[in-house]
């Protein structure tokens, strides 16, 4: 399309030969951006010759970022190809622009699995539209709560729910038997308090085997 720019990830079998061919001409610069949680990363860019581009262009631009997880690990690379020149957007801004797109996909995934929006429960389009609007509204509230709980990093919906409303146990009814199901750590605490109550009241009682989940 005319006058439309793009930034997409470049596969290693495409950027690796380019990196090896221009390893002496590529100028690496320090950046504040992180890669693999590395604080000492570098970025660079290089022309990428491509034939039959729209508008008679003969090349694109590849932006690299590299860093190490630790001193013992090898250098990790990542590359993005873009139609924008350095005058239009600097190397670090290209990486941030691409990461915004990736982060948006994380939000979609978080909503699908965190709020069970993998499918819609209604058969009518208008009902599903209302269902989706309520889901988006609920998701925004939970994102706001996540920002309040973790202002520096944030968290996903499942973690937010666990931090705000922790389910201590479940009441399970099966085969005319009602049971409390809770984690082993909770069982140990309940059993400890039960023993204190029994000893303090002089009661002799044998506790049943726990039906605890891990």
Residue pairs with C-beta under 8 A, 6 or more apart in sequence:
2 54
2 55
5 82
5 83
5 84
5 88
6 82
6 83
7 80
7 81
7 82
7 84
7 94
7 97
7 98
7 101
8 80
8 81
8 82
8 98
9 78
9 79
9 80
9 81
9 98
10 62
10 79
10 80
10 81
12 77
12 79
14 79
14 81
15 62
15 64
15 77
15 79
15 81
18 46
18 48
18 62
19 26
19 46
19 64
19 77
19 79
22 46
25 46
26 44
26 45
26 46
26 64
27 44
28 42
28 43
28 44
28 66
29 42
29 43
29 44
29 91
30 40
30 41
30 42
31 41
31 42
31 43
31 65
31 91
31 92
32 92
33 41
33 43
33 65
33 92
33 95
33 96
34 41
34 67
35 41
35 65
35 66
35 67
35 76
35 78
36 67
36 68
36 69
36 76
37 69
38 67
38 68
38 69
40 67
40 68
41 65
41 66
41 67
42 65
42 66
42 67
43 63
43 64
43 65
43 66
43 91
43 92
43 95
44 63
44 64
44 91
45 61
45 62
45 63
45 64
45 86
45 91
46 61
46 62
46 64
47 59
47 60
47 61
47 62
48 59
48 60
48 61
48 62
48 81
49 58
49 59
50 57
50 58
50 59
50 60
51 58
53 59
53 60
57 83
60 81
60 82
60 83
61 81
61 82
61 83
61 84
61 85
61 86
62 79
62 80
62 81
62 82
63 79
63 80
63 81
63 82
63 91
63 94
63 95
64 77
64 78
64 79
65 77
65 78
65 79
65 95
66 75
66 76
66 77
66 78
67 75
67 76
68 74
68 75
68 76
69 76
80 94
80 95
80 98
82 89
82 94
84 94
89 97
110 139
110 156
110 157
111 117
111 135
111 136
111 139
111 157
112 118
113 158
114 139
114 142
114 156
114 157
114 158
114 161
115 135
115 138
115 139
115 157
117 132
117 135
120 128
120 131
120 132
121 128
121 131
122 128
122 131
139 157
142 157
142 160
142 161
143 154
145 160
145 164
146 154
146 155
146 156
146 157
146 159
146 160
147 154
149 155
149 160
149 163
149 164
155 163
168 182
168 186
169 180
169 181
169 182
169 186
170 180
170 181
170 182
171 178
171 179
171 180
171 181
172 178
172 179
172 180
172 181
173 179
179 211
180 211
181 211
181 212
181 213
182 190
182 212
182 213
183 212
183 213
183 214
184 210
184 212
184 213
184 214
186 212
187 210
187 212
191 207
191 210
194 207
197 203
198 204
198 205
